[in-house]
Amino acid sequence: MNFTKYFINISLSMLLSGIAFSQEKRMAKADESFNRYAFVDARKIYLQVAESGYESADLFKKLGDSYYFNARLEDAIPWYEKLTTKYADDIDPEYLFRYSQSLKSIQRYEEADKIMEQFNTITGNDQRAEFFMNTRDYLKFIEMQSGKFRLLKLSINSKYSDYAPSFNNQGELIFASSRGGGSGMSKVVHEWNEMPFLDLFSSTIIESNGILQTPKKLKGKINTKFHESSTSFSSDGQTVYFTRNNYLKRKLGSNVEGTILLKIYRATLENDKWTNIEELPFNSNEYSIAHPALSADGTKLYFASDMPDSRGLSDLYVIDIHEDGTFGEPKNLGDKINTEGRETFPYVSDSGRLYFASDGHIGLGGLDIFVTVPEELGEFSIPYNVGKPVNSSEDDFTFVLNENTKIGYFSSNRAGGKGNDDIYSFKQTEELITTCNQYVAGVVTDASSREVLVDAEVFLLDDTNNELQRTVTDSKGRYRFDLECDTSYIVRANKIGYGPTEALLTANNVLEHKHDLALQLSKGGLAEKEVKPGDDLAKLLDLEIIYFDLDKSFIRRDAEIELQKIIVALNEYPDLKIDVRSHTDSRADDDYNMYLSERRAKSTIKYIVEKGKIDRSRVTGRGYGETALINKCADGVPCSDDEHQLNRRSEFIILQK
């Protein structure tokens, strides 16, 4: 044995083990900072560890997150990239979502979409993934929505953080800023991003153009040495709801882990100073409640929170404000608004529209601003991205709008700003798209010659066969119908000398979408054929064979299309009567197959009668089990699944024409 080599190997192993142990100790120290949201301090150590050559999934997660949660999405990309390539089988899918969002920040949309496809495959039922899969042409819609706001010049921003503008209904804009005030800049900085703590400032609005005068700090006890931000004022400007760290009467509160969270407070204006500061009763030390938004009539307060029933990092809630100033119970705004991501910074306009920031709904990157319009029973519509230039590939948030002057403000950390976050002003020049706009269009052609068919009748029916619209094809064989989102339809075409044809169509929830549906008609139909009792109507109409899944009796979607053609024939020939004969394959025992075929016959008859509104006396039928196989696949004969499926069929025998 080579003892020298053995000693060197042991020494090297011990050295590497010592290095790894040392790096793990440094990681543990960084994790302490990370867990109390001191991302900047944690990042310094993580970077040193990474530069030493140490690698782990946890290190890459924390480095990516330390940038991601400080809205430095571009800087997060290299670390999420390392994480998803080197530890693909060992990561939470949430990191795929963060990686996709980060890629959007530098407009790498194709790559971001591919990552979202992976995210959808892994998660399956994540709402963000569902929104993405249903709105694959989201960039097209955002482009259509864009250009409805014109940015204006604004000179009140500092080199620090300025955001959360709100109207105090007294001709001023109130906003949060870390610029400090009074005799000088605060020396206290926040561990999260090493920025000074936020205070509230006011600036008089020049209504004609939205320009703001020199800001001044709010008077009274509303500002403290901790964060104050995101305000909302009563219509008379005498009451304010605002966000602050858990701090009241010089007492600082924290959760069980020692983290200082956010709460909403209320104050009143007396002699031009804010006083009577009180904490709202539904706050908690164990989760944040923040970013209040009053309805115009003052009866409802919207806010963001990560309380226990929240779906994501933060959800939007609403609570009733009673006449005596007391509150009801917080109500989550539900899955239409909230996702597994961040929904935050709500604002309610005078018309009742709810604007908010989200990274869970599909946008351009980071937080985007969305609008949802009020519907019946206090519900809201699906959210609509407000488009560029308000939204960008960075974080865009805290949107407010004066609907009378069409002047508004929002905040963003986009490139070209003066500070960490900046306030932007805008003029709305056009109304936003806030309704789902879908339609179906296509060309009707001859199935054999492919020639376009002019003056063919095309019908739009609901899924219970009620006619909604009808049209005739133009000189190029074209037709078009407007649709409602999330609704099922039947599109039917007919022309003299041709047999009718139908297609099922389901409108999705994509906000702007065209469904292309070409229809082909075959010459003849029953009028051109010799029809006698005993004929199979399906064969006369050249229908695809209607199959059933193994051991199932429900009507498959492909079968629905063919059954609609049976319904058309029954409607076209009022004296026509048919007998539905259902068959199974030879698998399972004889008695069970007879029972199964009976279920299939009843299911088929029920569909024809209920969907087609056909008199029950015109449609009879029963099951035949495996008594009429059409191939060799009897008991004990080896056959493929496709061969067995040929026997799981329905026939439509004409009894009377």
C-alpha positions as CSV (number, residue, x, y, z in Angstrom):
1,M,0.0,0.0,0.0
2,N,1.2,3.5,-0.8
3,F,1.0,5.1,2.6
4,T,2.1,8.5,1.3
5,K,-0.8,8.5,-1.2
6,Y,-3.1,7.3,1.4
7,F,-2.1,10.1,3.8
8,I,-2.5,12.7,1.0
9,N,-5.9,11.4,0.2
10,I,-7.0,11.5,3.8
11,S,-5.5,15.0,4.2
12,L,-7.3,16.2,1.1
13,S,-10.6,14.6,2.2
14,M,-10.2,16.3,5.6
15,L,-9.4,19.6,4.0
16,L,-12.4,19.4,1.7
17,S,-14.6,18.4,4.6
18,G,-13.3,21.3,6.6
19,I,-14.0,23.7,3.8
20,A,-17.5,22.4,3.4
21,F,-18.1,22.6,7.1
22,S,-16.8,26.2,7.2
23,Q,-19.1,27.2,4.3
24,E,-22.1,25.5,5.9
25,K,-21.4,27.6,9.1
26,R,-21.3,30.8,7.0
27,M,-24.5,29.7,5.2
28,A,-26.2,29.2,8.6
29,K,-25.2,32.7,9.6
30,A,-26.5,34.1,6.3
31,D,-29.7,32.2,6.8
32,E,-30.3,33.9,10.1
33,S,-30.3,37.3,8.2
34,F,-32.3,35.9,5.4
35,N,-35.1,34.6,7.7
36,R,-35.5,38.0,9.2
37,Y,-35.7,39.5,5.7
38,A,-32.3,41.2,6.0
39,F,-31.7,40.3,2.3
40,V,-28.8,42.6,1.7
41,D,-26.8,41.3,4.7
42,A,-27.6,37.7,3.8
43,R,-26.6,38.2,0.1
44,K,-23.2,39.5,1.0
45,I,-22.3,36.2,2.7
46,Y,-24.0,34.0,0.1
47,L,-22.0,35.7,-2.6
48,Q,-18.8,35.1,-0.7
49,V,-19.7,31.4,-0.3
50,A,-20.6,31.1,-4.0
51,E,-17.3,32.8,-5.1
52,S,-15.4,30.2,-3.0
53,G,-16.7,27.5,-5.3
54,Y,-19.3,26.1,-3.0
55,E,-22.5,25.0,-4.6
56,S,-25.9,23.8,-3.4
57,A,-29.5,24.1,-4.3
58,D,-30.2,26.0,-1.1
59,L,-27.4,28.5,-1.9
60,F,-28.8,29.2,-5.4
61,K,-32.4,29.5,-4.0
62,K,-31.4,32.0,-1.4
63,L,-29.2,34.1,-3.7
64,G,-32.0,34.2,-6.3
65,D,-34.6,35.1,-3.7
66,S,-32.4,37.8,-2.1
67,Y,-32.6,39.6,-5.4
68,Y,-36.1,38.6,-6.3
69,F,-37.7,39.9,-3.2
70,N,-35.8,43.2,-3.5
71,A,-37.3,43.6,-7.0
72,R,-33.9,43.1,-8.7
73,L,-35.2,40.4,-11.0
74,E,-32.5,40.6,-13.6
75,D,-29.9,39.9,-11.0
76,A,-31.8,36.9,-9.8
77,I,-31.7,35.2,-13.2
78,P,-28.1,33.6,-13.1
79,W,-28.9,32.0,-9.7
80,Y,-32.3,30.6,-10.7
81,E,-30.7,29.4,-13.9
82,K,-28.1,27.5,-12.0
83,L,-30.7,26.1,-9.7
84,T,-33.0,24.9,-12.4
85,T,-30.3,23.4,-14.5
86,K,-28.1,21.8,-11.9
87,Y,-30.8,20.8,-9.4
88,A,-33.8,20.3,-11.7
89,D,-35.1,17.2,-9.8
90,D,-34.6,18.8,-6.4
91,I,-36.5,22.1,-6.4
92,D,-39.9,23.4,-5.5
93,P,-41.8,24.4,-8.7
94,E,-42.3,27.9,-7.2
95,Y,-38.7,28.6,-8.3
96,L,-39.7,27.9,-11.9
97,F,-42.3,30.6,-11.5
98,R,-39.8,33.1,-10.1
99,Y,-37.3,32.2,-12.8
100,S,-40.0,32.9,-15.5
101,Q,-40.9,36.2,-13.9
102,S,-37.2,37.2,-13.8
103,L,-36.7,36.3,-17.5
104,K,-39.7,38.6,-18.3
105,S,-37.9,41.5,-16.6
106,I,-35.4,41.5,-19.5
107,Q,-38.1,40.7,-22.0
108,R,-37.0,37.1,-22.7
109,Y,-40.6,36.1,-23.1
110,E,-40.2,33.0,-25.2
111,E,-37.8,31.5,-22.6
112,A,-40.1,32.6,-19.8
113,D,-43.1,30.9,-21.5
114,K,-41.2,27.6,-21.8
115,I,-40.4,27.7,-18.1
116,M,-44.1,28.4,-17.4
117,E,-45.0,25.3,-19.5
118,Q,-42.7,23.3,-17.2
119,F,-44.3,24.9,-14.2
120,N,-47.7,23.9,-15.5
121,T,-46.6,20.3,-16.1
122,I,-45.3,19.9,-12.5
123,T,-48.0,21.8,-10.6
124,G,-51.0,20.7,-12.6
125,N,-53.6,22.8,-10.7
126,D,-51.8,26.0,-9.9
127,Q,-54.0,28.9,-10.8
128,R,-51.1,30.9,-12.3
129,A,-50.3,28.0,-14.6
130,E,-53.9,27.8,-15.6
131,F,-54.1,31.5,-16.4
132,F,-50.9,31.1,-18.5
133,M,-52.2,28.1,-20.4
134,N,-55.5,29.9,-21.1
135,T,-53.9,33.1,-22.3
136,R,-50.9,32.0,-24.4
137,D,-51.4,35.0,-26.6
138,Y,-51.2,37.4,-23.6
139,L,-48.6,39.6,-25.3
140,K,-51.1,40.2,-28.2
141,F,-53.8,41.3,-25.8
142,I,-51.5,43.5,-23.8
143,E,-50.4,45.1,-27.1
144,M,-54.1,45.8,-27.9
145,Q,-54.6,47.3,-24.4
146,S,-51.5,49.4,-24.6
147,G,-51.4,53.1,-25.5
148,K,-54.4,54.1,-23.6
149,F,-52.4,56.2,-21.1
150,R,-49.9,58.9,-21.9
151,L,-47.1,59.5,-19.3
152,L,-46.5,63.0,-18.1
153,K,-43.5,64.7,-16.6
154,L,-43.1,64.6,-12.8
155,S,-40.3,66.2,-10.8
156,I,-41.0,65.2,-7.1
157,N,-39.0,61.9,-7.1
158,S,-35.9,61.6,-5.0
159,K,-32.9,59.3,-5.3
160,Y,-34.5,57.0,-2.7
161,S,-37.8,55.2,-2.8
162,D,-41.1,57.1,-3.6
163,Y,-44.3,55.2,-4.1
164,A,-47.9,54.6,-3.0
165,P,-49.6,57.8,-4.3
166,S,-53.2,58.4,-3.1
167,F,-55.7,61.3,-3.3
168,N,-56.6,62.9,0.0
169,N,-59.7,64.5,-1.5
170,Q,-58.4,67.9,-0.5
171,G,-56.5,68.6,-3.7
172,E,-53.3,66.9,-2.6
173,L,-51.4,63.7,-3.5
174,I,-50.1,61.8,-0.5
175,F,-47.3,59.4,-1.0
176,A,-44.6,57.4,0.9
177,S,-41.0,58.2,0.6
178,S,-37.7,57.2,2.2
179,R,-36.2,60.6,1.5
180,G,-36.5,61.7,5.2
181,G,-37.6,65.2,6.0
182,G,-37.1,68.1,8.4
183,S,-33.5,68.7,9.4
184,G,-32.0,65.9,7.6
185,M,-32.0,62.3,6.3
186,S,-32.8,59.5,8.7
187,K,-29.7,57.4,9.5
188,V,-31.8,54.3,10.3
189,V,-32.1,51.9,7.3
190,H,-34.3,48.9,6.8
191,E,-32.5,45.5,6.7
192,W,-34.7,44.3,3.8
193,N,-33.0,46.7,1.2
194,E,-30.8,49.1,3.2
195,M,-33.1,52.0,2.4
196,P,-34.2,54.5,5.0
197,F,-37.6,53.9,6.5
198,L,-40.6,55.4,4.8
199,D,-42.6,58.5,5.9
200,L,-45.8,60.0,4.4
201,F,-45.6,63.3,2.4
202,S,-48.1,65.5,0.7
203,S,-47.9,67.5,-2.5
204,T,-50.5,69.9,-4.0
205,I,-51.9,68.8,-7.4
206,I,-52.1,71.3,-10.2
207,E,-55.2,69.8,-11.8
208,S,-54.8,70.9,-15.4
209,N,-51.7,68.7,-15.9
210,G,-51.2,66.6,-12.8
211,I,-47.9,68.4,-11.9
212,L,-47.1,68.3,-8.1
213,Q,-45.7,71.0,-6.0
214,T,-42.8,70.6,-3.6
215,P,-43.6,67.8,-1.1
216,K,-43.9,68.3,2.6
217,K,-44.1,65.8,5.4
218,L,-47.5,65.1,7.0
219,K,-48.0,66.8,10.3
220,G,-49.0,65.1,13.5
221,K,-48.0,61.8,15.0
222,I,-48.7,59.8,11.9
223,N,-45.0,59.4,10.9
224,T,-42.6,57.4,13.2
225,K,-39.1,56.0,13.0
226,F,-40.6,52.9,11.3
227,H,-42.4,52.5,7.9
228,E,-45.6,54.4,7.1
229,S,-47.0,53.9,3.6
230,S,-50.1,53.3,1.3
231,T,-52.9,55.6,2.5
232,S,-56.6,55.9,1.7
233,F,-58.8,58.8,2.7
234,S,-62.4,59.3,3.4
235,S,-64.4,61.4,0.9
236,D,-64.2,64.5,3.1
237,G,-60.5,64.0,3.7
238,Q,-60.8,64.0,7.5
239,T,-60.1,60.3,8.1
240,V,-57.1,58.3,6.8
241,Y,-56.3,54.6,6.8
242,F,-52.6,53.9,6.4
243,T,-50.0,51.1,6.6
244,R,-47.4,51.1,9.3
245,N,-45.1,48.6,10.9
246,N,-46.5,47.0,14.1
247,Y,-45.8,50.1,16.2
248,L,-48.2,52.1,18.4
249,K,-47.7,54.2,21.5
250,R,-44.0,53.6,21.3
251,K,-44.4,49.8,21.5
252,L,-43.1,47.6,18.8
253,G,-44.8,44.3,18.2
254,S,-43.6,41.2,16.4
255,N,-44.8,37.7,15.6
256,V,-43.6,34.5,17.4
257,E,-40.5,34.4,15.2
258,G,-39.6,38.0,16.1
259,T,-40.5,39.5,12.7
260,I,-42.1,43.0,12.7
261,L,-45.0,42.8,10.3
262,L,-47.5,45.4,8.8
263,K,-50.8,46.6,10.2
264,I,-53.4,49.1,9.1
265,Y,-54.1,52.1,11.3
266,R,-56.8,54.9,11.3
267,A,-56.3,58.5,12.1
268,T,-58.4,61.7,12.0
269,L,-57.4,65.3,11.1
270,E,-57.6,68.0,13.7
271,N,-56.2,71.5,13.3
272,D,-54.2,70.4,10.2
273,K,-52.5,67.5,12.2
274,W,-53.2,63.8,12.1
275,T,-54.1,62.5,15.5
276,N,-56.3,59.9,17.3
277,I,-54.2,57.1,15.7
278,E,-55.7,53.7,16.4
279,E,-55.0,50.2,15.2
280,L,-57.8,48.4,13.3
281,P,-59.3,45.5,15.3
282,F,-58.8,42.8,12.7
283,N,-55.0,43.3,12.6
284,S,-52.8,40.5,13.9
285,N,-49.3,40.1,15.2
286,E,-48.9,36.8,13.2
287,Y,-49.6,38.0,9.7
288,S,-49.5,41.3,7.8
289,I,-52.5,43.4,6.9
290,A,-51.6,46.3,4.7
291,H,-52.4,48.7,1.8
292,P,-55.9,50.0,2.6
293,A,-58.3,51.2,-0.1
294,L,-61.6,52.7,0.7
295,S,-64.7,52.5,-1.5
296,A,-66.1,55.9,-2.6
297,D,-69.0,55.7,-0.2
298,G,-66.7,54.7,2.7
299,T,-68.6,51.4,3.4
300,K,-65.9,49.0,2.4
301,L,-62.2,48.7,3.0
302,Y,-60.1,46.6,0.6
303,F,-56.6,45.5,1.7
304,A,-53.8,43.0,1.1
305,S,-52.9,40.2,3.6
306,D,-51.2,36.9,4.0
307,M,-53.7,35.8,6.7
308,P,-54.2,32.0,7.1
309,D,-56.8,31.6,4.3
310,S,-54.8,33.5,1.7
311,R,-54.0,31.6,-1.5
312,G,-50.6,33.0,-2.1
313,L,-47.9,35.4,-0.8
314,S,-50.6,38.0,-0.4
315,D,-54.3,38.1,-1.3
316,L,-56.8,40.9,-1.6
317,Y,-59.6,41.1,1.0
318,V,-62.6,43.4,1.7
319,I,-64.3,44.2,5.0
320,D,-67.5,46.1,5.7
321,I,-67.3,49.4,7.6
322,H,-70.5,50.0,9.7
323,E,-72.1,53.4,10.3
324,D,-70.7,53.4,13.8
325,G,-67.1,52.9,12.6
326,T,-67.0,49.2,13.6
327,F,-66.0,46.5,11.1
328,G,-67.4,43.2,9.8
329,E,-65.4,40.1,9.0
330,P,-62.6,40.1,6.3
331,K,-63.7,38.4,3.1
332,N,-61.2,37.0,0.6
333,L,-62.0,38.2,-2.9
334,G,-61.7,34.7,-4.3
335,D,-60.0,32.8,-7.1
336,K,-61.0,35.1,-9.8
337,I,-58.8,37.8,-8.3
338,N,-56.3,36.0,-6.0
339,T,-53.6,33.5,-7.1
340,E,-50.8,31.7,-5.5
341,G,-48.6,34.7,-6.2
342,R,-48.8,38.3,-5.0
343,E,-52.0,40.4,-5.3
344,T,-51.4,43.7,-3.5
345,F,-51.9,47.5,-3.5
346,P,-55.6,47.7,-4.2
347,Y,-57.3,51.0,-5.2
348,V,-61.0,51.5,-5.8
349,S,-62.0,54.3,-8.2
350,D,-65.1,56.4,-7.7
351,S,-66.9,54.2,-10.3
352,G,-66.1,51.1,-8.2
353,R,-63.4,49.7,-10.4
354,L,-60.7,47.8,-8.5
355,Y,-57.1,48.3,-9.6
356,F,-54.4,46.2,-8.1
357,A,-50.8,44.9,-8.7
358,S,-50.2,41.2,-9.3
359,D,-47.5,38.8,-10.4
360,G,-49.8,35.9,-10.4
361,H,-51.9,37.1,-13.3
362,I,-50.2,37.0,-16.7
363,G,-48.2,40.2,-17.4
364,L,-45.0,41.7,-18.8
365,G,-42.9,40.8,-15.8
366,G,-42.6,41.5,-12.0
367,L,-45.8,43.2,-10.7
368,D,-48.2,44.4,-13.3
369,I,-51.3,46.6,-12.7
370,F,-54.7,45.1,-13.5
371,V,-58.3,46.4,-13.4
372,T,-61.4,44.5,-12.6
373,V,-64.9,45.9,-13.0
374,P,-67.8,45.5,-10.5
375,E,-70.5,43.0,-11.3
376,E,-73.7,41.9,-9.6
377,L,-73.8,40.8,-5.9
378,G,-70.6,42.6,-5.1
379,E,-68.4,40.4,-7.3
380,F,-65.8,41.5,-9.8
381,S,-65.0,40.6,-13.3
382,I,-61.9,38.7,-14.4
383,P,-58.9,41.1,-14.2
384,Y,-57.6,42.9,-17.3
385,N,-53.9,44.0,-17.7
386,V,-53.9,47.8,-18.2
387,G,-51.1,47.5,-20.8
388,K,-48.1,49.7,-21.6
389,P,-46.8,52.3,-20.8
390,V,-48.2,51.9,-17.3
391,N,-47.0,48.3,-17.2
392,S,-43.4,47.3,-18.0
393,S,-41.1,44.3,-17.6
394,E,-40.3,45.6,-14.0
395,D,-42.5,46.1,-10.9
396,D,-45.4,48.5,-11.6
397,F,-47.8,49.1,-8.7
398,T,-49.9,51.6,-6.5
399,F,-52.1,52.9,-9.3
400,V,-54.6,55.7,-8.7
401,L,-56.9,57.5,-11.1
402,N,-59.1,60.6,-10.9
403,E,-61.9,59.5,-13.3
404,N,-63.1,63.1,-13.8
405,T,-59.8,64.6,-14.9
406,K,-58.4,61.3,-16.2
407,I,-55.1,62.2,-14.4
408,G,-53.5,59.5,-12.4
409,Y,-50.3,58.2,-10.8
410,F,-48.5,54.9,-10.2
411,S,-45.1,53.7,-9.1
412,S,-42.4,51.6,-10.8
413,N,-38.8,50.6,-10.4
414,R,-38.3,50.6,-14.2
415,A,-35.0,51.7,-15.7
416,G,-34.6,55.4,-16.3
417,G,-36.0,56.5,-12.9
418,K,-34.4,58.7,-10.4
419,G,-34.5,56.4,-7.4
420,N,-35.2,52.9,-6.2
421,D,-38.9,53.4,-6.9
422,D,-40.4,56.4,-8.6
423,I,-43.9,57.9,-9.0
424,Y,-45.1,58.5,-12.5
425,S,-48.1,60.6,-13.6
426,F,-50.3,59.9,-16.6
427,K,-53.3,61.1,-18.6
428,Q,-55.8,58.4,-19.7
429,T,-56.6,58.9,-23.4
430,E,-58.8,55.9,-24.2
431,E,-61.0,53.5,-22.3
432,L,-59.5,50.2,-21.3
433,I,-60.8,46.9,-22.7
434,T,-62.7,45.4,-19.8
435,T,-64.9,42.9,-21.5
436,C,-64.1,39.5,-22.9
437,N,-64.1,39.7,-26.7
438,Q,-64.2,36.4,-28.5
439,Y,-65.6,35.2,-31.8
440,V,-65.7,32.3,-34.1
441,A,-65.1,32.6,-37.8
442,G,-64.5,30.3,-40.7
443,V,-65.2,29.2,-44.3
444,V,-67.9,26.7,-45.4
445,T,-66.7,24.5,-48.3
446,D,-67.8,21.5,-50.3
447,A,-66.2,18.4,-48.6
448,S,-65.3,16.9,-52.0
449,S,-64.3,19.8,-54.3
450,R,-63.2,22.1,-51.5
451,E,-65.0,24.9,-53.3
452,V,-66.4,27.7,-51.0
453,L,-70.2,27.6,-50.5
454,V,-72.0,30.9,-50.8
455,D,-75.3,31.5,-49.0
456,A,-74.9,28.4,-46.8
457,E,-76.9,28.9,-43.6
458,V,-74.8,28.8,-40.4
459,F,-76.4,28.6,-37.0
460,L,-74.9,29.3,-33.5
461,L,-76.7,27.2,-30.9
462,D,-76.1,26.9,-27.1
463,D,-75.2,23.5,-25.7
464,T,-78.9,22.6,-25.3
465,N,-79.6,23.2,-29.0
466,N,-81.3,26.6,-28.6
467,E,-80.6,28.9,-31.6
468,L,-78.7,32.1,-30.6
469,Q,-77.7,33.6,-33.9
470,R,-77.9,32.7,-37.6
471,T,-76.2,34.0,-40.7
472,V,-75.4,33.1,-44.3
473,T,-72.0,32.8,-45.8
474,D,-70.7,35.7,-47.9
475,S,-69.3,35.6,-51.5
476,K,-66.1,34.0,-50.1
477,G,-68.0,31.4,-48.0
478,R,-67.2,33.2,-44.7
479,Y,-69.2,33.5,-41.6
480,R,-68.6,34.9,-38.1
481,F,-70.3,35.0,-34.7
482,D,-69.5,36.8,-31.5
483,L,-69.1,34.6,-28.4
484,E,-69.2,34.9,-24.6
485,C,-66.2,33.6,-22.7
486,D,-66.3,30.3,-20.8
487,T,-69.4,29.2,-22.8
488,S,-70.1,26.0,-24.8
489,Y,-71.7,26.3,-28.3
490,I,-72.7,24.2,-31.3
491,V,-72.0,25.6,-34.7
492,R,-74.2,24.1,-37.5
493,A,-74.1,24.6,-41.3
494,N,-76.6,23.6,-43.9
495,K,-77.3,24.2,-47.6
496,I,-79.9,22.8,-50.0
497,G,-78.5,19.8,-51.7
498,Y,-76.0,19.0,-48.9
499,G,-76.2,17.2,-45.7
500,P,-75.9,19.3,-42.5
501,T,-72.8,19.4,-40.4
502,E,-72.1,20.5,-36.8
503,A,-69.1,21.2,-34.6
504,L,-68.9,21.7,-30.8
505,L,-67.0,24.8,-29.6
506,T,-66.1,26.0,-26.1
507,A,-65.1,29.6,-25.7
508,N,-62.3,29.9,-23.2
509,N,-61.4,32.8,-20.9
510,V,-58.8,34.4,-23.1
511,L,-59.7,38.1,-23.2
512,E,-59.3,38.6,-26.9
513,H,-59.5,35.5,-29.1
514,K,-60.6,34.3,-32.5
515,H,-61.7,30.7,-32.9
516,D,-61.0,29.4,-36.4
517,L,-63.6,26.8,-37.4
518,A,-63.9,25.6,-41.0
519,L,-67.0,23.6,-41.9
520,Q,-67.4,21.1,-44.8
521,L,-70.7,20.0,-46.3
522,S,-71.2,16.7,-48.2
523,K,-73.5,16.5,-51.1
524,G,-76.7,14.5,-50.7
525,G,-78.1,14.0,-47.2
526,L,-81.1,11.9,-46.6
527,A,-83.1,13.7,-49.3
528,E,-80.7,12.3,-52.0
529,K,-80.6,8.8,-50.7
530,E,-82.9,5.8,-50.7
531,V,-84.0,5.4,-47.1
532,K,-85.8,2.4,-45.8
533,P,-86.6,0.9,-42.3
534,G,-83.7,-1.2,-41.1
535,D,-81.0,1.1,-42.5
536,D,-78.4,2.5,-40.1
537,L,-78.9,6.3,-40.0
538,A,-75.2,6.8,-39.0
539,K,-74.0,5.1,-42.2
540,L,-76.5,7.0,-44.4
541,L,-75.1,10.3,-42.9
542,D,-71.5,9.1,-43.2
543,L,-71.0,9.7,-39.5
544,E,-67.9,8.7,-37.6
545,I,-68.7,5.6,-35.5
546,I,-69.7,6.6,-32.0
547,Y,-67.5,4.7,-29.6
548,F,-67.5,4.5,-25.8
549,D,-64.5,4.2,-23.5
550,L,-63.8,0.8,-21.9
551,D,-66.3,0.1,-19.0
552,K,-67.8,3.6,-19.4
553,S,-71.2,4.8,-20.5
554,F,-70.8,8.6,-20.7
555,I,-70.9,10.4,-24.1
556,R,-67.4,11.3,-25.3
557,R,-66.8,14.7,-26.8
558,D,-66.1,13.2,-30.2
559,A,-69.4,11.3,-30.0
560,E,-71.3,14.5,-29.1
561,I,-70.3,15.9,-32.5
562,E,-71.8,12.9,-34.3
563,L,-74.9,12.8,-32.1
564,Q,-75.6,16.4,-33.1
565,K,-75.8,15.3,-36.7
566,I,-78.4,12.7,-35.7
567,I,-80.3,15.4,-33.9
568,V,-80.3,17.6,-37.1
569,A,-81.7,14.7,-39.2
570,L,-84.5,14.1,-36.6
571,N,-85.3,17.8,-36.7
572,E,-85.3,18.0,-40.5
573,Y,-87.5,14.9,-40.8
574,P,-90.3,15.1,-38.2
575,D,-91.6,11.6,-39.0
576,L,-88.3,9.9,-38.6
577,K,-88.0,7.4,-35.8
578,I,-84.9,5.5,-34.8
579,D,-83.9,2.6,-32.5
580,V,-80.5,3.1,-30.7
581,R,-78.7,-0.2,-30.4
582,S,-75.7,-0.2,-28.1
583,H,-72.9,-2.9,-28.1
584,T,-70.0,-3.8,-26.0
585,D,-66.8,-5.8,-26.6
586,S,-66.3,-9.3,-25.2
587,R,-64.3,-8.4,-22.2
588,A,-66.1,-8.9,-18.8
589,D,-68.8,-11.4,-18.4
590,D,-72.0,-11.6,-20.5
591,D,-74.4,-10.3,-17.8
592,Y,-72.2,-7.3,-17.0
593,N,-71.8,-6.5,-20.7
594,M,-75.6,-6.6,-21.2
595,Y,-76.0,-4.2,-18.2
596,L,-73.3,-1.9,-19.5
597,S,-74.8,-1.8,-23.0
598,E,-78.2,-0.9,-21.5
599,R,-76.6,2.0,-19.7
600,R,-74.9,3.2,-23.0
601,A,-78.2,3.0,-24.9
602,K,-80.0,5.0,-22.2
603,S,-77.1,7.6,-22.1
604,T,-77.3,8.0,-25.9
605,I,-81.1,8.3,-25.9
606,K,-81.0,10.8,-23.1
607,Y,-78.5,13.0,-25.0
608,I,-80.6,13.0,-28.2
609,V,-83.9,13.7,-26.3
610,E,-82.5,16.4,-23.9
611,K,-80.0,18.2,-26.0
612,G,-82.0,18.0,-29.3
613,K,-85.4,18.5,-27.7
614,I,-86.6,15.4,-29.6
615,D,-89.9,13.8,-28.6
616,R,-89.1,10.7,-26.5
617,S,-91.5,8.5,-28.6
618,R,-89.3,8.9,-31.6
619,V,-86.2,7.4,-30.0
620,T,-86.2,3.9,-28.7
621,G,-83.3,1.5,-28.0
622,R,-81.7,-1.1,-25.8
623,G,-78.4,-2.8,-25.2
624,Y,-77.2,-5.9,-26.9
625,G,-74.1,-6.6,-24.9
626,E,-71.5,-8.7,-26.8
627,T,-74.1,-10.6,-28.8
628,A,-73.3,-8.8,-32.1
629,L,-69.6,-8.6,-32.4
630,I,-68.3,-7.3,-35.8
631,N,-64.9,-9.0,-35.7
632,K,-63.1,-12.0,-34.4
633,C,-62.7,-10.6,-30.8
634,A,-64.9,-13.1,-29.0
635,D,-64.2,-14.5,-25.5
636,G,-60.6,-15.8,-25.2
637,V,-59.5,-14.5,-28.6
638,P,-56.4,-12.2,-28.3
639,C,-57.1,-8.8,-29.7
640,S,-55.7,-5.3,-29.5
641,D,-57.4,-2.4,-27.7
642,D,-58.2,-0.9,-31.1
643,E,-59.9,-4.1,-32.3
644,H,-61.9,-4.3,-29.1
645,Q,-63.0,-0.7,-29.5
646,L,-64.7,-1.5,-32.8
647,N,-67.3,-3.5,-30.9
648,R,-68.0,-0.7,-28.3
649,R,-70.4,1.1,-30.7
650,S,-73.9,2.4,-31.2
651,E,-76.1,2.0,-34.2
652,F,-79.1,4.1,-35.1
653,I,-81.6,1.9,-37.0
654,I,-84.4,3.6,-38.9
655,L,-87.8,2.4,-37.8
656,Q,-89.9,4.9,-39.8
657,K,-89.1,7.7,-42.2
